[in-house]
Amino acid sequence: MSTRKILDGKGKFALVTGAAGGIGQPITRRLLDAGFHVLMLDINATGLEAARAKLDGTTTGIVCDLTDPASVAQAAASVGALTGRIDVIVNNAGLIKPGPFLSLKEEDIERQVQINLLGPLRILHHFLPSVPNGGSVVNIVSMAGILPLADSSVYTAGKFGLRGFSNSLSLELRSRNIRVSGIYPSGVDTPMLRMEAQSGGSPLNFVSDPLSAEQVAETAVRAIGEGRLEYYLPYGDGILSRILGNIPWILPRLLPMFLKKGIEGHKRYLAKIGVNQ
């Protein structure tokens, strides 16, 4: 089934952060297919224009640094000059700097929290007033928002926070019938995962074969139409993560088994992307 049959975005506006990234591009493309005018936000001006050039449909590119409140405010002013209505907001931008907590520099810690947690809050604080009753918010979170990952503790902290925020915000917006959905994928085959695979990222990312960015994009756009609170990819990983997330003291006992499987999956992934081991 095509996206156009699921959503009718004709005459509507959708905002996507990290729109030039590995997941942002297929989300944007699917929204364009549904008829939306897509407001593409990204910090990378060159990448943003390159992404826009590959897309068919009406887009507006806006360079925005989510770590800078003034930049987000300026993006809101630019959008406000174009339209007073945003029907869909997709918080997609994310960042990870893998490694033990004490090995991280102060700026590595701050930037991860800024982009993974404070960035979505800033975006929604500025743009939610423009979302009409019946609109949608979709936050691309991570399975790391449910299950803690060693050597990705700051990333995990931001994603845990984003999950809590999403679920709380959904209660606040019920009176306006604005639906808030969180997307919780395991590892996704993007440039960020390839960096992790070669830079000390958690082997738990590879317990299951990495998802494609298209799978995440398909689920994100489906969430706009359905509006369920949480979506897990793959679903089985979501069940296991929620169980283990509720009994975290059992994790050290089970970790060797999962690490063994993850290390094997990591080797397969490196071979798949052509990295010598």
PEVEN-V757093 format. One record per pair of residues at least 24 apart in sequence whose C-alpha atoms are under 10 Angstrom apart, sorted by the first residue. I is the first residue (numbers start at 0). J is the second residue. Records with the same first field share a line. If there is no record, write none. Layout:
# PEVEN-V757093
I = J ; J
This chain:
# PEVEN-V757093
1 = 29 ; 32 ; 33 ; 217
2 = 28 ; 29 ; 30 ; 31 ; 32 ; 33 ; 34 ; 217 ; 220 ; 221 ; 224
3 = 29 ; 30 ; 31 ; 32 ; 33 ; 34
4 = 32 ; 33
5 = 33 ; 220 ; 221 ; 223 ; 224 ; 225
6 = 30 ; 32 ; 33 ; 34 ; 35 ; 220 ; 221 ; 223 ; 224 ; 225
7 = 32 ; 33 ; 34 ; 35 ; 224
8 = 32 ; 33 ; 34 ; 35 ; 36 ; 37 ; 86 ; 87
9 = 33 ; 34 ; 35 ; 36
10 = 34 ; 35 ; 36 ; 86
11 = 35 ; 36 ; 37 ; 82 ; 84 ; 85 ; 86 ; 87
12 = 36 ; 37 ; 38 ; 57 ; 58 ; 82 ; 83 ; 84 ; 85 ; 86 ; 87 ; 88 ; 130
13 = 37 ; 38 ; 39 ; 58 ; 84 ; 85 ; 86 ; 87 ; 88 ; 89 ; 130 ; 134 ; 135 ; 136
14 = 38 ; 39 ; 40 ; 58 ; 59 ; 78 ; 85 ; 86 ; 87 ; 88 ; 89 ; 90 ; 91 ; 122 ; 126 ; 136
15 = 39 ; 40 ; 41 ; 87 ; 88 ; 89 ; 90 ; 91 ; 92 ; 137 ; 138
16 = 40 ; 41 ; 42 ; 61 ; 62 ; 63 ; 64 ; 65 ; 88 ; 89 ; 90 ; 91 ; 92 ; 93 ; 118 ; 119 ; 122 ; 138
17 = 41 ; 42 ; 43 ; 47 ; 62 ; 63 ; 64 ; 65 ; 89 ; 90 ; 91 ; 92 ; 93
18 = 42 ; 43 ; 46 ; 47 ; 50 ; 51 ; 60 ; 61 ; 89 ; 90 ; 91 ; 92
19 = 43 ; 44 ; 45 ; 46 ; 47 ; 48 ; 49 ; 50 ; 51 ; 60 ; 92
20 = 46 ; 47 ; 50 ; 91 ; 92 ; 93 ; 189 ; 190 ; 191 ; 212
21 = 91 ; 92 ; 187 ; 188 ; 189 ; 190 ; 191 ; 192 ; 211 ; 212 ; 213 ; 216
22 = 91 ; 92 ; 139 ; 187 ; 188 ; 189 ; 190 ; 211 ; 212 ; 213 ; 214 ; 215 ; 216 ; 219
23 = 50 ; 89 ; 90 ; 91 ; 92 ; 139 ; 212 ; 213 ; 215 ; 216
24 = 50 ; 51 ; 53 ; 54 ; 212 ; 213 ; 216
25 = 54 ; 212 ; 213 ; 214 ; 215 ; 216 ; 217 ; 220
26 = 89 ; 91 ; 212 ; 213 ; 214 ; 215 ; 216 ; 217 ; 218 ; 219 ; 220
27 = 51 ; 54 ; 56 ; 58 ; 89 ; 216 ; 220
28 = 53 ; 54 ; 55 ; 56 ; 216
29 = 213 ; 216 ; 217 ; 219 ; 220
30 = 56 ; 87 ; 216 ; 217 ; 219 ; 220 ; 223
31 = 55 ; 56 ; 57 ; 58
32 = 56
33 = 220
35 = 86 ; 87
36 = 85
37 = 85 ; 87 ; 88
38 = 78 ; 81 ; 85 ; 88
39 = 63
40 = 64 ; 65 ; 71 ; 74 ; 90 ; 91 ; 92
41 = 65 ; 92
42 = 66 ; 70 ; 92
64 = 113 ; 114 ; 118
65 = 92 ; 110 ; 113 ; 114 ; 115 ; 116 ; 117 ; 118 ; 119 ; 120 ; 121 ; 122
66 = 109 ; 110 ; 111 ; 112 ; 113 ; 114 ; 115 ; 116 ; 117 ; 118 ; 121
67 = 113 ; 114 ; 117 ; 118 ; 121
68 = 117 ; 118 ; 121 ; 122
71 = 118 ; 121 ; 122 ; 124 ; 125 ; 126
72 = 121 ; 122 ; 124 ; 125 ; 126
74 = 122 ; 125 ; 126
75 = 122 ; 125 ; 126 ; 129
76 = 125 ; 126
78 = 126 ; 129
79 = 126 ; 129
82 = 129
83 = 126 ; 128 ; 129 ; 130 ; 131
84 = 126 ; 127 ; 128 ; 129 ; 130 ; 131 ; 134
85 = 126 ; 127 ; 128 ; 129 ; 130 ; 131 ; 134 ; 135
86 = 127 ; 129 ; 130 ; 131 ; 132 ; 133 ; 134 ; 135 ; 136 ; 177 ; 223
87 = 126 ; 127 ; 129 ; 130 ; 131 ; 133 ; 134 ; 135 ; 136 ; 137 ; 177 ; 178 ; 220 ; 223
88 = 119 ; 122 ; 123 ; 126 ; 127 ; 130 ; 134 ; 135 ; 136 ; 137 ; 138 ; 179 ; 223
89 = 119 ; 122 ; 123 ; 135 ; 136 ; 137 ; 138 ; 139 ; 179 ; 180 ; 181 ; 219 ; 220 ; 223
90 = 115 ; 118 ; 119 ; 120 ; 122 ; 123 ; 136 ; 137 ; 138 ; 139 ; 140 ; 181
91 = 115 ; 118 ; 119 ; 137 ; 138 ; 139 ; 140 ; 182 ; 216 ; 219
92 = 116 ; 118 ; 119 ; 138 ; 139 ; 140
93 = 118 ; 119 ; 139 ; 140 ; 141 ; 154 ; 157 ; 158 ; 191
94 = 154 ; 157 ; 191
95 = 151 ; 152 ; 153 ; 154 ; 155 ; 157 ; 191 ; 192 ; 194 ; 195 ; 200
96 = 150 ; 151 ; 152 ; 153 ; 154 ; 191 ; 194 ; 195 ; 198 ; 199 ; 200
97 = 149 ; 150 ; 151 ; 152 ; 153 ; 154 ; 194 ; 195 ; 196 ; 198 ; 199 ; 200 ; 201
98 = 149 ; 150 ; 151 ; 152 ; 153 ; 195 ; 198 ; 199 ; 200 ; 201
99 = 149 ; 150 ; 151 ; 152 ; 153 ; 199 ; 200
100 = 149 ; 150 ; 151 ; 152 ; 153
101 = 150
102 = 150
103 = 150 ; 153
107 = 153
108 = 152 ; 153 ; 154
109 = 153
110 = 153 ; 154
111 = 153 ; 154 ; 155 ; 156 ; 157 ; 158
112 = 153 ; 154 ; 155 ; 156 ; 157 ; 158 ; 160
113 = 157
114 = 154 ; 157
115 = 139 ; 140 ; 153 ; 154 ; 155 ; 156 ; 157 ; 158 ; 159 ; 160 ; 161
116 = 140 ; 154 ; 156 ; 157 ; 158 ; 159 ; 160 ; 161 ; 162 ; 164
117 = 157 ; 160 ; 161
119 = 161 ; 164 ; 165
120 = 161 ; 164 ; 165
127 = 172 ; 177
130 = 175 ; 177
131 = 175 ; 176 ; 177
132 = 172 ; 173 ; 174 ; 175 ; 176 ; 177 ; 178
133 = 172 ; 173 ; 174 ; 175 ; 176 ; 177 ; 178
134 = 172 ; 175 ; 176 ; 177 ; 178 ; 179 ; 223 ; 224 ; 226
135 = 176 ; 177 ; 178 ; 179 ; 180 ; 222 ; 223 ; 224 ; 225 ; 226
136 = 165 ; 168 ; 169 ; 177 ; 178 ; 179 ; 180 ; 181 ; 219 ; 222 ; 223 ; 226
137 = 165 ; 178 ; 179 ; 180 ; 181 ; 182 ; 219 ; 220 ; 222 ; 223 ; 226 ; 227 ; 228 ; 229
138 = 162 ; 165 ; 179 ; 180 ; 181 ; 182 ; 183 ; 219 ; 222 ; 229
139 = 180 ; 181 ; 182 ; 183 ; 184 ; 215 ; 216 ; 219 ; 230
140 = 165 ; 180 ; 181 ; 182 ; 183 ; 184 ; 185 ; 229 ; 230 ; 231
141 = 181 ; 182 ; 183 ; 184 ; 185 ; 186 ; 187 ; 231 ; 232
142 = 182 ; 183 ; 184 ; 185 ; 186 ; 204 ; 231 ; 232 ; 233 ; 236 ; 237 ; 240 ; 241
143 = 183 ; 184 ; 185 ; 186 ; 203 ; 204 ; 240 ; 244
144 = 181 ; 182 ; 183 ; 184 ; 240 ; 241 ; 244
145 = 183 ; 237 ; 239 ; 240 ; 241 ; 242 ; 243 ; 244 ; 245
146 = 237 ; 239 ; 240 ; 241 ; 242 ; 243 ; 244 ; 245 ; 247 ; 250
147 = 240 ; 243 ; 244 ; 247 ; 250
148 = 200 ; 201 ; 202 ; 203 ; 204
149 = 200 ; 201 ; 202 ; 203
150 = 199 ; 200 ; 201 ; 202
151 = 199 ; 200 ; 201
158 = 183
162 = 229
165 = 228 ; 229
166 = 228 ; 229
169 = 228
177 = 226
178 = 222 ; 223 ; 224 ; 225 ; 226 ; 227 ; 228
179 = 222 ; 223 ; 226 ; 227 ; 228 ; 229
180 = 219 ; 222 ; 223 ; 225 ; 226 ; 227 ; 228 ; 229 ; 230
181 = 219 ; 222 ; 226 ; 227 ; 228 ; 229 ; 230 ; 231
182 = 215 ; 216 ; 218 ; 219 ; 222 ; 227 ; 228 ; 229 ; 230 ; 231 ; 232
183 = 215 ; 218 ; 219 ; 229 ; 230 ; 231 ; 232 ; 233 ; 234 ; 236 ; 237
184 = 209 ; 210 ; 212 ; 214 ; 215 ; 218 ; 230 ; 231 ; 232 ; 233 ; 234 ; 236 ; 237
185 = 209 ; 210 ; 215 ; 231 ; 232 ; 233 ; 234 ; 236 ; 237 ; 240
186 = 210 ; 211 ; 212 ; 232 ; 233
187 = 211 ; 212 ; 213 ; 214 ; 215 ; 232
188 = 212 ; 213 ; 268 ; 272
193 = 268 ; 269 ; 272 ; 274
196 = 265 ; 266 ; 268 ; 269 ; 274
197 = 265 ; 269 ; 274 ; 276
200 = 265
201 = 258 ; 261 ; 262 ; 265
202 = 257 ; 258 ; 259 ; 260 ; 261 ; 262 ; 263 ; 264 ; 265 ; 266
203 = 254 ; 257 ; 258 ; 259 ; 260 ; 261 ; 262 ; 264 ; 265
204 = 258 ; 261 ; 262 ; 264 ; 265
205 = 257 ; 258 ; 260 ; 261 ; 262 ; 263 ; 264 ; 265 ; 266 ; 267 ; 268
206 = 236 ; 257 ; 258 ; 259 ; 260 ; 261 ; 262 ; 263 ; 264 ; 265
207 = 233 ; 236 ; 260 ; 261 ; 264 ; 265
208 = 233 ; 261 ; 264 ; 265 ; 267 ; 268
209 = 233 ; 264 ; 265 ; 268
